[in-house]
């Protein structure tokens, strides 16, 4: 089946929010006596905030009775940081224009809450182009489970095999492939050479680099 739909992740792909999530988590976790190394934080990139909090509360043996509060505080903190300091990733307008010109249906699928989706869409100015969004926040499972991508495809009335996804995290890549979709990965520059990205259909250093030859190769 030919491709006619493109679905984008948000955090770290469309907007440079990963450092802000890191800051928010560090600020909130400090109040619970938790301090993560950069390596520890990277192992949970792409997870939902609830799963992120639960994993580290378990690891550091912090009472789960405070987990929901910590989750909401991290989300509120990061929304504020993104609104005030978030920057659009290079190539976003290019990639949106590329697929608009091809008549593709465009969707967003993320582990982040709907409030963040709405904020980023407004900040980037892409509302007229987005036909559907899906958040994994309230789903039984988040990425690397494929449900959020499947839900977005269903909202777009697209077959999974006609969808191309763009991701920056390994959990997101696995989710897209498990949904039977093609996936282009744009990892953070610090992990660009890691072998695990070989699971993707294509690896790029920036959205700006995607072009017609890449598209034809998919």
C-alpha positions, 0 to 999 in steps of 0.5 A: 500500500502506498503512503498517504499519511504522516504522523509526528511525535512532538517532544524532541522532534517538533519542539526542543522540549526534552531539556525542559522535561529534564529540568522539570523532573529534576526540580520536582524530584528534588523535593522527594529526594530523587536525583537522576543521572543523565544516563538514567534520565535517557533510559526513560525518554519517550515514556508517559509522565506517570510511567516515568514517575512510577519507575523512579519512585520504585527505584528510589523507594519513594512512597507511591502515595505521592506519585500522582501529585509528582506527575501533575507537578512535573506536567504543570512545570514543563508546560510553563517552561515550554510556553516561555522557553520552548524552541521549534526544532530545525526543519519543522516548517520544511517537513510540514510543507513537504507533506502538505504539497503531497496531499498527505493527511497529517497527525500527531501522536505523543506520550504527552498530555493533550494540553501539551499537544494544544500548546505546541500546535499553537506555538508552532502555528500548524493547526491548519495542517493537523487533521488528528492528534492522539495522546497516550496519557489516558491509554492503558499503555504508552509507547513503546506500545503501538496503541497511540499510533493506531489511534491516530491512524484510526482518527485519520481514517488511514491504514497503518501500512499507509502511515509514515511516522517521524520519531526521536526516541527509541520507545517511539520508534518501537511503537511505530514499528509495532503499529506496522508503520514505516518510521523515520528517526531523528535522534538527539545528536548525542546518540545519533551513532547508536546501533539501535537506530538500525530498527528504523526505516531511515535515520536523519540528523535533522528534519531539514535534511528530509527530501524527495530521494528519502521519500522515494526510498521509503 
